[in-house]
Amino acid sequence: MGGKVTAFGGRLLDARTKGVAQKYVNSPDSVVYHKDHELYGIYQAKKAMSKEDCVYMVEGYTDVISMHQCGIENVVANSGTALSVHQIRLLHRFTQNVVLLYDGDEAGIHAALRGTDMMLAEGMNIKVLLLPDGDDPDSFARKHTASDFKEYIASHQTDFMEFKTQVMLKGVNDPVKRAEAISSIVKSISEVKDPIIRATYVKDCSQRTGIAEQTLINQMNKFIRSGREERARQEEREKAREEREAPPTVQQAGPPAAAKVTRELEQLLVQMVLRHGEETAFRGLDGGGGETYDLTVAEYIYYDLQEDGLRLLDDVCQGILEEAVTLVQEGNNNLLDHFIKHPDPAVSKLASLLGEENYRLSESMRIKMEEERLRAQVEHLLLDYRLDILKNRMDTLRKEFMAAGSDEQRLLLLDEVKKLQEMRTVIAKRLGKSIII
């Protein structure tokens, strides 16, 4: 999102791609790269997505590159992976209108159907366009201008429900298979959160399939109830797992102290972003030419954490930080107002709380803005955050040491603890704190 390289992808480009088992070679997952969290081209596409209020989703790197060369910039690729909630929410920050753009063969149809239920559940409006057989977005873009390409998309794209109905019911005469296909379509409709849109889809499905509208509604309600029950069971499982993994305590009246400190530090960092994120307070050094450049508070916090492979543990806080960086780079000078009016209620609620002038966290975490310079406060907060992350990791390692089954495991754990202690001491010196190990 910030334009930094997180991984590499290689692809065979010549005739050897036909029938080759491994066409692509990608960087493995790491602390800074999770393939299902990334969208190829998102940094180059974000301005165009906001301007056009639409994004074209393609499969591969070369599709994105060719469409850019054709003049279409609001395009990203999911790099062949099944769409994840992380990727969908990344797109939703810029637009809720997605056009799935794939070639017209069987693989393209399968790709268009994959992950769409999750997109509907996240409130996305989905259109589908299958290109003429034999063409993919890469080859089609090289044959057409941007205006021709956009005109073709506008005249040939179809609503997702229409597309799914056509694909799943085409040539199906067996009553059982037809019922299964209609049931799959109704399940997709049940994922839509907006009741008006859901009712419109049901009416349309009834007209296309010849099934009574009330029958479809009854089936849809079953899926909705089943989904709620499954989510409730999942929450119970997660809660039970957390309770099993939590350290034993005599009486636990709230979240563990370490988790509470980390959460408050994250909220302090986000509070700094909301109140001062657009202010230029730092100067960076370009490693290439030795020139300096200005950094806003939001950019400095984001890049400083990213250099150590860190992200805020709270998804709402991390989302605000990432979006703030994008906004300041686009010239937004009132981050607080933007996030208070944010369409995501969780973001709006947190921004309203942290933006209040009289807002304070626990006594030990308070900051007096008027007593310290902004730059020193940001640096101090980031160091405090790192110190807390290290402390939590060391606590975990000590528990693993006690449970280790061999001397070899204990030696490895001790080696990691020693490295973390050294890092902790360095940070503590910068903070002027005494650390008791």
ZICORFEN-V109655 format. One record per helix or strand of 2 or more residues. SS is the DSSP state (helix for helix, strand for strand). FROM is the first residue (numbers start at 1). TO is the last residue. If there is no record, write none. Layout:
<<SS,FROM,TO> <SS,FROM,TO>>
//
This chain:
<<strand,9,11> <helix,15,17> <strand,24,26> <helix,35,37> <helix,42,52> <strand,55,58> <helix,61,70> <strand,75,77> <helix,85,92> <strand,97,103> <helix,106,113> <helix,116,121> <strand,125,131> <helix,137,143> <helix,146,156> <strand,158,159> <helix,160,169> <helix,175,190> <helix,195,209> <helix,213,245> <helix,257,276> <strand,280,285> <strand,292,296> <helix,297,307> <helix,315,329> <helix,335,340> <helix,345,355> <helix,363,365> <helix,369,371> <helix,374,403> <helix,407,431>>
//
